[in-house]
Amino acid sequence: MIGRIVSQMQLASGLDVVRVLEEHLQRKIPFDRAIFLLMILRGSSGLRAFCNGLASTAPSVVDGISINAVAMSLNRPFETVRRHVHALIDDGICQRVDHGVSVRSETLALPAFATLLRSLHDHMVSVIEDLSQMGVPLPPNHVDRFYDPNATIAAAIDLVLAPFDYIREAHASWLELVVVHTVATAGARKITRDPELSRRYGEADTAPPEDLREPIAITVLARTLRMSYSTVRREVESAVASGKLTRAGHGVLATDAYLRSAAIVQAGARATAHCAHVLRRLGPGGFRFDNPTHCYLDGKPAFLTFD
């Protein structure tokens, strides 16, 4: 249950980053680059000190993260990461600093990027609201603390990056991970929105039966991921051949064997534990676990529709 709710948030947030980058740069960008940007953003003092008026001043000392640290954290080749990071620098999104690279404060001040941070925040609040409505135990409030939205943004980024840690070993590549993860998330959308079904299939080892899951067409999958049809079709065919996906109706589903595999069950358990850890970090930031809706900046984001 927690894994499905978080998966919806992870996908929606990651796609928001891709969309904002593409609209800002007026060209297609690889999904990888959006993830590298989030990793750099997590290590940037600009995230903590300058967020659309949530704090008043830009940082006087700019911290960053080294390219090597990004590569190690995400288990990607150094040269691959370096190429993408240099592209972000060349595009004026990031900058070199003494300790590596950081997102420019001027970037975060742009309306589109400020809106992106607010969207990441509200996606995180939405996860907590949904968990509350499902009866999942939440941490206690710290009633003596003022609410700090920046802590929630940082938590959101942590959650979005998490799949590239705890399920990467189960996939041949990042691209396969993104495609299969999206198919699984789309297939479970009916269950994610239904409290009774969510509770019935709420544990990491209780994958819902195939007749409750909804196939997604490759054309819709490509459109959702903002990728070319040929790229997505190639990844789907490879995932079908390896037993991760299966054809169903006019689309594809994640296979029972994949969803019930030891790697994915363990990943679900790790996702639940990681989410609980992230939520505990929000308590000192004054998050209103008794009334999550109080913390929205712009309101609850819409569910991904996969239309």
N, C-alpha and C positions, 0 to 999 in steps of 0.2 A: 504493500500500500504506500509506504513512505517512498519507496524507490520509484513507483510510477508517478507520484505527484512531483517528486524532485526531477525526474526525467523530463516531464513536460516543461518545467521551469528552465532546465539546462538547455534544452533545444531552443525554446523561444528566446532566451537571453543570448545564446550564441548567434542565432540568426539576426537578432537586433544589431549585434556588433558588426556582422557582415554587411547588413543593409546600410548602416550609418557610414561605414568606411567606403562602400561603393558609391553612395550618393555624394559623399564629400569629395572623393577622388574622380568621380564620373567615369569609372571603369570597373570591370570585374576584378575581384581579388580572391586569392585562394582562401578557403576556410581556415587552413593552417595559420595564415597571417593574422586572422582575427583572434585566434587562441593565443598566439604569441603576444599580441597587443594586450590581451587581458592579463597575461603573466607579467608583463612589464608594468602594467598599470597597478597590479597588486603590490609591486615593489617600489612604486614611485611615491615620494612625499607629496606630490601634487594631489594624489587621491585623498590623502589624509587632511590636507590643509586648504584645498581650493576646490569646492564642489558646488558651483551654481549658487553662490550666496549662502550655502550651508555653513561655510566658514568665511571670514571676511578678508583674509590676506593670503597672497601667494607665499610659498615657503621661501625663507631667506637662504637656506641651505638645501640644495636639491639632492636627495638620495636617489639611488637607482639600483638596478640589478645587473649583474654581469651576464653576458651572452652565454658563458659557460654554465652559470647557474640555471638559466632558462633551459638550456639543452639537457642538463642533468635532471632537472625537476620533471621535465616532460619526456625524458628518454628519447630524445631526437638527436640525430647527428649534429655535431657542432657546426659544420659547414652549412647544413640546411638552415639551421636557426640563424646563423650569421647573415646569410643571404636575405632572409625575410626581414630581419631586424634592420639591416642596412637599407632595405627598400622603405621601411617605415620612417627611417631617418631622412632619406632622400625626399620623401613625400611631405616632410615637415610635421609628421605626427609625433615622432619621438626625437630625442636629442642625446648626444653623448655627454656624460657627466663623469666626475672623477672615479666613481665606483662602478661604471658600466654604462647603462642606458636608462633613460626614464621617459615617461610621457611628458610632453611640454605642457606647462601650465596654460599657455595660450590655446593649446588644443582643447583642454578641458573647459575653457571659457567659451568656446564656440557653442552656439545654441544647440546644434545637433548633438554634440558630445555631452553637453550638460543634460539634455533630455535623455540621452542614453543612460547616464548614471542614475537619473531619477527612475528610469524604467527598470534597471537592474535592481534598484532598491525595492520598487513595488512588486516585482516578480518574487523577491524574497519574502516580503510581507504576505503575498498571496499564498505561498507555500505554507507559512505558519498559520494563516487563517484556515486553509483547507485541512491541515493537520488537526487544528483545534476542533473544527466541525466534525471530523472523523473520530473524535474522542481520544486522540493520541495525547498522552501526558506531556505537558510542556514545563519548562523550568519556572521557578517562582519569579515574581516581579521584584525589582529593586525599587521600591516606592520612593526612596530618597534621591533618586537620580533623574536628572533631566535627560530627555531622549536625544541620542546622537545618531542621526541618519547615516553618517559616514561609516559607523560600525556595521550597519546593515548592508551597505554597499560592498564593503570588504568581505562580509560573509557571503554575499551573493556571488562575488567573483570566485571565492573558494569553492562554492558548490558547482559552479559552471565548469571549473577546471578539473573537478574530481574524476569524471569518467576517464580522462586521459591518464589517470594514475591507476584506478582500481579495475578497469576492464580492458586495458590496452593489451595485456598478455593474451587475451582470447581472440585477437584479431591480427590479420596479416599486415595491416597498415592502418594509419589514422583514417584514411578515406573510407576503408571498409568499416571501421568502427563507427564513423559518423553515419554512413548509409544504413547499416544494420540497426544501430541504436535508434535511428529515426523510424525505420520500419516497425520496430518493436513498440516504440512510443505511440505511433499512429495506430497500430493494431489494438492497443489497449485503451484507446480514448474513451470508448463507451464505459469501460470499467472504472477508469480514473474519475469520471464524472458521477458515478453512481455510488453513493455511500454504502449501500448494502453489498453490492458486488465487490467494492474495494475492501470491505472487511472480510468477506468470504474468501477472497484470494489475496489476503493481506500480508502473508509471510513470504520470505524470499524463496522458500521451497514449494510454494503453492501456485504455480503458474496457471493462469486461466486456460480452460480448454479452447481448442481452435474455433469452435462454433460461436464463442463469445467475442472473438477478435475480428477486426475488420481489415481486409486487405487494402493496400494502398497501391495505386497504379504508378508505374515508373514515370509517366509524364508528370503526375502530381508530385511525386517524390523529388524529381529534378527541379520543378518549379519551387517547391518548398525550400529546398536547399540552395536555390539560386545557382545551380550548377548546370552544365550542359547535359542534354539527354544522353548523348553517347557516353559520357563519363559515368553517369549514374547507371546506365544499362550495363556497362562493362563490369562495374562493381557488383551489381545485382547478380549477373550471370556467374561471377566468380563465387559469390556467397551462396548461391543455389548449388553450385558444384561441390562446395565444401560442407554442405548440409546445414548452414546457418539460416538460410531463407528457403521458402518453398513457394511455388506458384499457386495462387488461389483465385478463382474467378478471373477478373481482369487485372489483377495485381499480384502482390506478394505479401507473405506473412513471415514472421520469425517462426522457425520450426519448434515443435515441442522439444526435440532433442537439444536444441540450442538453449532454450529458456530453462530447461531442467538440468543442464550440464553443471558439473561441479564448479567450473570457473564462473558461470553466471550466478549460480546460487550464492557462492562465496562473495561475489561482487555485490550482490544485493544486500548481504549481511554487512559488508563493509560500508556500503552507501548509507544504510540505516544508522550505523554507529557514527559515521562521519557527520551526518546531519545532526545527530544528537549533540555531538561535540560543538559544532558550529552554533547551534541554538544556545547552548550554555554560555558561549562567549558574548551573546547579545544581552544577557541579563545586566551586567555592569554598565552597559550603554543605555539603560533605561527603557528597553523594549517592553511594550505593554502586552505581555503574554495573556493577560486576562481579557484583553480587548484589542487584538491585532489590527482591526480596521482603523483604530485611532492613529496608527503609525503611517498610513498611506500618505504619500506626497501628492499623487495625482489620481489615485483610485486603482481599483483592481484591474490588472491587465486582462484582455480577452484571451480565452483559450485558443491555442492553435487549432484551426479548423481542417487543415489538410484538404482544402477544396481544389 
